[in-house]
């Protein structure tokens, strides 16, 4: 593969971490439901859900502390306040060794690592971020913390740069099905960083992530098919993956992905392009069907 393609496939280190993404509404909703169940008609406690969560948090309930911390992170039900978020997340994180509360503590530890990495509510401190990621990763195998610890070693942020360690943590997260980790581990096999260079293994890992709509992996897999590295050279399959990737991104990234797709298209017949487009549409339709079926089962 050309140097140009390697540079384009490599993600930016800061963008590849699992960050303080907004939690699914179910996380907050479950906390509200718990609070409502505790504040029944016979309960002398306040029925206001925020007051109830705060009361539980102040009494040392790790679940409530985690919920309150995340509410301050995202400004849900309260004014966004990173310093206050850190205060409650740290309290929840202190439960990381307690069973059964360690699951809440491990989530708090991961989010606390995010706060230190981003410098939100605390001074930016990569070493402290790595410290909290390690606690959540080693004590509870929290997949986001496992992955972010891999990123820390990959980029040398807060820990010495160590590609072997990065690959080890990426593999742990990849084994839990995290597509970002599958892609990053595939990239390491493609480049021979921390693992033996192996394009076939890179393609396998890219495919696992690509099938979960990881756009970086879809792009990387498309390039491998275009250049015949680790897989037979196949312009139709390359176009399909590159087209899928380009359809999911925007800005400069979209321009790069689309330029690769168009480069492949110039080597294809109109019939091959039509087939690649059909395959891409079928892939998307299959995903839509799967989600629809999952929704019907939940009902």
C-alpha distance (Angstrom), angle and dihedral (degrees) to the residues before:
residue distance angle dihedral
X1 . . .
X2 3.77 . .
X3 3.80 122.5 .
X4 3.77 87.4 -116.0
X5 3.79 93.0 59.0
X6 3.79 92.9 46.5
X7 3.77 91.2 54.3
X8 3.76 92.0 48.9
X9 3.78 94.0 49.7
X10 3.80 95.0 49.6
X11 3.82 110.5 93.6
X12 3.76 123.2 -137.0
X13 3.78 109.4 -96.5
X14 3.79 96.7 -129.6
X15 3.77 93.5 47.5
X16 3.78 94.7 49.8
X17 3.80 97.4 62.3
X18 3.77 121.3 95.6
X19 3.78 99.3 -109.8
X20 3.78 138.9 -174.6
X21 3.77 93.8 -58.1
X22 3.79 117.4 175.8
X23 3.80 107.6 -93.5
X24 3.77 120.8 -119.4
X25 3.79 110.9 -92.0
X26 3.80 89.1 -113.6
X27 3.81 91.1 72.5
X28 3.79 93.2 58.9
X29 3.80 92.5 35.6
X30 3.80 91.3 55.1
X31 3.79 89.9 52.1
X32 3.79 90.6 50.2
X33 3.78 90.6 49.1
X34 3.79 91.3 51.3
X35 3.77 90.4 49.7
X36 3.80 92.5 49.2
X37 3.80 91.7 51.1
X38 3.78 90.6 53.1
X39 3.79 93.7 47.6
X40 3.81 97.6 59.8
X41 3.82 126.0 153.5
X42 3.81 92.8 -84.0
X43 3.79 94.6 47.3
X44 3.82 116.0 106.5
X45 3.80 89.5 -154.1
X46 3.84 122.4 99.5
X47 3.78 115.1 -84.9
X48 3.81 93.9 -144.2
X49 3.82 104.4 112.0
X50 3.80 95.1 -141.1
X51 3.79 92.2 49.9
X52 3.80 89.0 47.8
X53 3.80 94.1 51.0
X54 3.79 90.6 46.9
X55 3.81 90.9 48.8
X56 3.79 91.4 51.7
X57 3.80 91.5 45.2
X58 3.79 92.3 51.8
X59 3.82 89.1 51.7
X60 3.79 90.1 57.0
X61 3.82 102.0 -98.4
X62 3.83 104.1 157.6
X63 3.81 93.3 -156.8
X64 3.81 91.8 53.9
X65 3.81 91.9 44.1
X66 3.79 90.3 52.8
X67 3.80 92.4 47.6
X68 3.78 92.6 47.9
X69 3.80 91.7 48.1
X70 3.80 92.2 51.1
X71 3.80 91.0 46.9
X72 3.81 89.2 56.8
X73 3.83 90.2 46.0
X74 3.81 92.9 55.8
X75 3.80 101.0 26.9
X76 3.81 93.6 -119.4
X77 3.80 111.2 157.7
X78 3.82 90.2 -15.1
X79 3.78 136.6 54.9
X80 3.79 110.7 -83.7
X81 3.79 107.3 -98.9
X82 3.80 118.7 166.1
X83 3.80 94.4 -172.1
X84 3.80 90.6 54.3
X85 3.79 89.4 44.8
X86 3.80 90.7 55.0
X87 3.81 90.8 49.1
X88 3.82 93.4 56.0
X89 3.79 95.5 37.8
X90 3.79 89.5 53.6
X91 3.81 90.4 52.4
X92 3.80 90.3 50.5
X93 3.80 91.3 44.6
X94 3.79 90.0 57.5
X95 3.81 87.1 68.1
X96 3.81 90.5 63.4
X97 3.82 92.1 110.2
X98 3.81 96.0 43.7
X99 3.79 120.8 96.5
X100 3.02 126.2 -114.1
X101 3.80 91.2 8.6
X102 3.80 93.0 57.3
X103 3.80 91.8 91.4
X104 3.80 89.3 63.4
X105 3.78 90.9 41.9
X106 3.79 92.3 52.6
X107 3.81 92.0 51.7
X108 3.79 89.5 49.8
X109 3.81 90.7 48.8
X110 3.81 90.7 54.0
X111 3.81 93.0 48.6
X112 3.79 90.9 45.3
X113 3.81 87.8 54.9
X114 3.81 88.0 53.0
X115 3.80 91.0 52.5
X116 3.80 92.1 52.7
X117 3.80 92.2 45.1
X118 3.81 92.2 51.7
X119 3.82 96.1 36.4
X120 3.80 92.8 -123.0
X121 3.79 113.3 156.4
X122 3.80 89.7 -13.3
X123 3.82 135.1 52.6
X124 3.81 110.6 -82.4
X125 3.79 106.9 -94.6
X126 3.80 119.8 168.1
X127 3.80 92.7 -173.4
X128 3.80 91.5 55.4
X129 3.81 89.7 45.6
X130 3.80 90.7 53.3
X131 3.81 89.3 47.3
X132 3.81 92.0 58.0
X133 3.80 93.4 41.6
X134 3.80 89.2 53.4
X135 3.81 93.1 50.8
X136 3.82 91.9 51.7
X137 3.80 92.4 41.9
X138 3.79 98.1 47.8
X139 3.80 99.1 37.0
X140 3.79 100.2 42.2
X141 3.84 107.2 3.7
X142 3.81 90.0 -121.6
X143 3.80 99.8 -169.3
X144 3.81 95.8 -141.7
X145 3.80 91.5 50.2
X146 3.81 91.4 45.4
X147 3.80 90.4 53.4
X148 3.80 95.1 43.8
X149 3.80 90.6 50.3
X150 3.80 86.5 55.1
X151 3.80 89.6 51.6
X152 3.81 89.6 49.8
X153 3.82 90.8 56.0
X154 3.81 92.0 41.3
X155 3.81 92.5 54.4
X156 3.81 98.3 31.3
X157 3.80 92.0 -121.2
X158 3.79 113.0 155.8
X159 3.81 91.2 -17.1
X160 3.82 132.9 55.5
X161 3.79 110.7 -81.8
X162 3.78 105.9 -99.5
X163 3.80 119.7 166.2
X164 3.81 93.2 -170.3
X165 3.80 90.6 56.4
X166 3.79 90.7 43.7
X167 3.80 90.9 53.9
X168 3.81 90.8 47.3
X169 3.79 92.9 55.4
X170 3.80 93.3 41.0
X171 3.80 88.5 54.2
X172 3.80 91.7 52.4
X173 3.80 90.2 52.7
X174 3.81 92.7 42.1
X175 3.80 89.7 53.4
X176 3.81 87.3 57.5
X177 3.81 88.7 56.4
X178 3.81 99.5 -104.3
X179 3.80 105.9 156.3
X180 3.82 94.2 -156.1
X181 3.80 89.4 57.9
X182 3.80 92.3 45.7
X183 3.79 89.2 53.8
X184 3.81 95.3 46.0
X185 3.80 92.2 47.6
X186 3.79 89.2 48.4
X187 3.80 89.0 52.0
X188 3.79 90.3 53.3
X189 3.81 90.6 52.4
X190 3.80 89.6 48.2
X191 3.79 92.1 52.1
X192 3.82 97.8 33.4
X193 3.80 94.2 -122.8
X194 3.80 114.2 152.6
X195 3.81 90.4 -16.6
X196 3.82 134.0 55.0
X197 3.80 112.8 -80.1
X198 3.80 106.4 -98.7
X199 3.80 121.6 159.4
X200 3.80 92.5 -175.5
X201 3.81 90.2 58.5
X202 3.80 89.8 43.7
X203 3.81 89.9 53.9
X204 3.81 91.4 48.3
X205 3.79 92.5 52.4
X206 3.80 93.1 42.5
X207 3.80 88.9 53.0
X208 3.80 92.8 51.9
X209 3.79 90.2 52.6
X210 3.81 94.7 39.0
X211 3.79 91.3 56.8
X212 3.81 87.1 58.8
X213 3.83 90.3 54.4
X214 3.79 96.8 -101.8
X215 3.80 98.9 160.9
X216 3.82 95.4 -158.8
X217 3.79 89.0 54.3
X218 3.80 92.2 46.1
X219 3.79 89.2 52.8
X220 3.80 93.8 45.5
X221 3.80 91.6 48.5
X222 3.80 90.9 49.0
X223 3.80 91.0 53.1
X224 3.80 91.7 49.2
X225 3.81 90.6 52.6
X226 3.79 90.4 47.0
X227 3.80 92.5 52.8
X228 3.81 96.9 34.2
X229 3.80 95.0 -122.7
X230 3.80 115.4 152.9
X231 3.81 89.2 -12.9
X232 3.82 134.3 52.5
X233 3.78 112.1 -83.4
X234 3.81 106.5 -97.4
X235 3.79 121.3 166.6
X236 3.80 94.1 -170.9
X237 3.79 93.7 55.2
X238 3.80 90.9 41.4
X239 3.81 91.1 53.5
X240 3.80 91.7 48.0
X241 3.81 93.9 54.9
X242 3.79 94.8 40.6
X243 3.80 90.8 48.6
X244 3.81 91.4 50.7
X245 3.80 90.9 49.3
X246 3.80 93.9 47.6
X247 3.80 91.6 50.2
X248 3.83 92.5 58.8
X249 3.81 102.3 49.8
X250 3.78 137.9 58.3
X251 3.79 142.6 -156.0
X252 3.78 121.0 21.4
X253 3.78 92.2 -14.4
X254 3.79 90.3 58.1
X255 3.79 90.5 50.4
X256 3.81 91.4 53.0
X257 3.79 94.0 47.0
X258 3.79 92.8 45.3
X259 3.81 91.9 48.6
X260 3.80 89.9 56.0
X261 3.80 91.1 47.3
X262 3.80 90.4 50.6
X263 3.81 90.9 47.1
X264 3.80 88.5 57.1
X265 3.80 92.0 44.7
X266 3.80 91.3 58.4
X267 3.80 88.3 64.4
X268 3.81 94.3 48.8
X269 3.78 136.3 82.5
X270 3.80 120.3 -120.4
X271 3.79 88.5 -107.3
X272 3.82 92.1 53.9
X273 3.81 91.2 49.0
X274 3.80 90.5 50.7
X275 3.80 90.4 50.8
X276 3.82 91.5 49.3
X277 3.79 90.2 51.0
X278 3.81 90.6 48.6
X279 3.81 90.8 52.0
X280 3.80 91.5 49.6
X281 3.79 91.6 49.9
X282 3.81 91.0 47.8
X283 3.81 90.7 51.2
X284 3.81 90.6 53.2
X285 3.81 92.6 45.2
X286 3.79 91.2 51.7
X287 3.79 89.5 53.9
X288 3.80 91.3 49.5
X289 3.81 90.5 51.0
X290 3.79 92.1 49.0
X291 3.79 92.3 51.6
X292 3.80 91.5 46.7
X293 3.80 91.0 51.4
X294 3.79 91.2 48.1
X295 3.81 89.6 52.2
X296 3.79 92.4 50.9
X297 3.82 90.9 50.4
X298 3.80 91.3 51.5
X299 3.80 90.4 52.9
